[in-house]
Amino acid sequence: MYNKETVIRLNTLDDVQEFVGAASKCDFDIDLKYRQILIDAKSLLGVIGIGTNFACAAASECCAVRFFISAAA
């Protein structure tokens, strides 16, 4: 389903806002996978809903997801 996955950690609400803001600027889909939950990474309420301070996987069909994660950090 996804070509690239990168494990990330969003520790604070500021991290969540920065991540969602950067994801919203991308022209490809990015999802966050946490346990069995799949959330659109461009949805601020969705990402806040799964909480902070845990590791999750940022996944995309685009090979640029790893570059995106590096740039957002």
Kinemage of the C-alpha trace (Angstrom):
@kinemage 1
@onewidth
@group {chain A} dominant
@subgroup {mainchain}
@vectorlist {calphas} color= white
{ca met a 1} P 0.000 0.000 0.000
{ca tyr a 2} L 2.765 2.441 0.934
{ca asn a 3} L 6.186 2.775 -0.643
{ca lys a 4} L 7.826 4.572 2.269
{ca glu a 5} L 7.334 4.607 6.038
{ca thr a 6} L 9.333 6.572 8.583
{ca val a 7} L 8.915 6.348 12.352
{ca ile a 8} L 8.448 9.745 13.995
{ca arg a 9} L 7.648 11.091 17.460
{ca leu a 10} L 5.429 14.112 18.056
{ca asn a 11} L 6.137 15.114 21.660
{ca thr a 12} L 4.162 18.349 22.019
{ca leu a 13} L 1.212 20.127 20.455
{ca asp a 14} L 3.714 22.501 18.825
{ca asp a 15} L 5.315 19.480 17.130
{ca val a 16} L 1.878 18.363 15.938
{ca gln a 17} L 1.043 21.811 14.533
{ca glu a 18} L 4.397 22.060 12.755
{ca phe a 19} L 4.065 18.543 11.312
{ca val a 20} L 0.479 19.044 10.087
{ca gly a 21} L 1.385 22.444 8.612
{ca ala a 22} L 4.272 20.941 6.676
{ca ala a 23} L 2.179 17.925 5.574
{ca ser a 24} L -0.542 20.255 4.288
{ca lys a 25} L 1.938 21.876 1.905
{ca cys a 26} L 2.726 18.547 0.198
{ca asp a 27} L 0.913 17.548 -2.967
{ca phe a 28} L 0.958 13.842 -2.042
{ca asp a 29} L -0.948 11.952 0.648
{ca ile a 30} L 0.680 11.323 4.019
{ca asp a 31} L -0.900 9.161 6.691
{ca leu a 32} L 0.049 8.476 10.297
{ca lys a 33} L -0.197 4.883 11.456
{ca tyr a 34} L -0.468 4.191 15.183
{ca arg a 35} L -1.314 0.629 16.196
{ca gln a 36} L -4.382 -0.128 14.061
{ca ile a 37} L -5.352 3.521 13.521
{ca leu a 38} L -4.727 5.286 10.210
{ca ile a 39} L -5.015 9.109 10.266
{ca asp a 40} L -4.651 11.682 7.496
{ca ala a 41} L -1.478 13.599 8.454
{ca lys a 42} L -2.998 16.791 7.044
{ca ser a 43} L -5.827 16.696 9.629
{ca leu a 44} L -4.929 18.681 12.741
{ca leu a 45} L -7.885 17.303 14.712
{ca gly a 46} L -7.106 13.755 13.617
{ca val a 47} L -3.461 13.943 14.684
{ca ile a 48} L -4.337 15.659 17.980
{ca gly a 49} L -6.974 12.964 18.526
{ca ile a 50} L -4.390 10.181 18.640
{ca gly a 51} L -2.342 12.156 21.160
{ca thr a 52} L 1.282 13.109 21.597
{ca asn a 53} L 4.489 11.622 22.987
{ca phe a 54} L 4.469 8.280 21.200
{ca ala a 55} L 6.127 6.832 18.142
{ca cys a 56} L 4.044 6.448 14.987
{ca ala a 57} L 4.783 5.783 11.344
{ca ala a 58} L 4.433 8.482 8.702
{ca ala a 59} L 3.580 6.675 5.483
{ca ser a 60} L 3.128 7.713 1.868
{ca glu a 61} L 3.010 6.291 -1.614
{ca cys a 62} L 5.516 8.982 -2.596
{ca cys a 63} L 9.209 8.327 -2.080
{ca ala a 64} L 9.621 11.912 -0.811
{ca val a 65} L 8.156 11.135 2.638
{ca arg a 66} L 11.588 10.593 4.191
{ca phe a 67} L 12.808 13.933 2.808
{ca phe a 68} L 9.632 15.609 4.051
{ca ile a 69} L 10.111 14.223 7.564
{ca ser a 70} L 13.735 15.376 7.637
{ca ala a 71} L 12.767 18.860 6.507
{ca ala a 72} L 9.955 19.136 9.069
{ca ala a 73} L 12.168 18.107 11.996
